[in-house]
């Protein structure tokens, strides 16, 4: 998957907007970050998961998902390695991160749409 595909998927969620955080693009819903996007040779996204979700995604695709370093990773923030991620899996992961961040009523819109 490419950074542009990641960006397109992230911005496809209700009220998702692109901003910047520490020099990297990030994706927010109502002002809260649900994902960021790195650049360069080690292009990867970072997703806001719970520790349990992080563990689940790692079991599904251990080569694609990796805990972020330090305290962020222990809290559930997870790297998604773009080069080996399939778009469908990345969409599921981004949807999880978005739902974790969106207000419950807004998240229900995605659930009602069947995504």
N, C-alpha and C positions, 0 to 999 in steps of 0.2 A: 504494500500500500504506500502511496505517496503522501507527503505532507499536505498537498492540495486536496487529496481525497479525505484525509483526516479532518481538515478544515471544513470541507463541504458537509460532511456528516455532522460535525459538531454544530455548525450553524443551522442545520436543518431542524433542530429541536425548538419547540415553542419558546419565544422570547430570548433565545440564545444570541449573544453578541460577542464580537471579538474585541479584545482590549490588549493590554500589555502588562507584563509583570516581570520585573527584574531583567528587562531586555528581551523577553520572549513573548510571542503571542500567547494569549490565554483566552479561554472561552468561559463566559459567565451567563448566569441566569439571575435576573434581578440583583445584579451587583456582586454575586458570589461566584467564585471560581469553581468550575467542575472539571476542567481539563486545561493543560498547557501543551505547547508544542515547541520542541527543541529543533535545532537545525544542524547542518553539517553532516559529517560522515556517520556519526552515531545518531541519526535522526530518530527521535522517539517522542511519543506523547506521554504525558503524565495524567493519571486519572484519579479522581477522588472516590475511593472505595472505603468500605468498612474493612477492618482486618479479616472478617469472615469472608467477605466478597473477594478480597485479595487472594486468600487461600483457595477459594473455589476456582477463580480464573487461572491461578497458577496450576492447579490440578488439571484443568482442561487443556491448557497450552503452556507448559513450563518454559518453552523457548521464546514465547511471545511476551509473557508477563513476568515482571521482576519487581520486588519491593524497592521503592526509592530508598536512598541511603539515609541512615540516621533515624532520628525521631519521626520524620515525615513518613518513612516506610513503616515504622511500627504502628503508626496511626491509620495505615491503610493506603496511603498514596502509593501508586503503582506505575512503574514504567511500562509502556507498550512499545515494543520494538517494531517500528514501522515496516522495515524491509521484509520481515517475515510474516507480518500480520495479514490475514485475509480480511477483505472489507466487511463481510458479514459478521465476523467475530469482533472486529473493531467497532462496528455499529452497536452490537449488543453491549459491549463494554462501555462505550460512550453513553448509551441510553441508561445504563446503571449509574454511572457517575452523575449524569444530568438529574435523574430521579432522586439521588442522594442530596442534591443541592436545591432543587426547585421546591417551592412551597407545595404542600400537599394538594391543594386545589388545582394548581397548574400541572403537577405531575399526573393528576387524574385525567387530564385532557389527553395525554399520551397513552395512558392505559385504555381510555375509551376508544381511541383510534386504532387499538389493536397492535401497537408497537411494543 
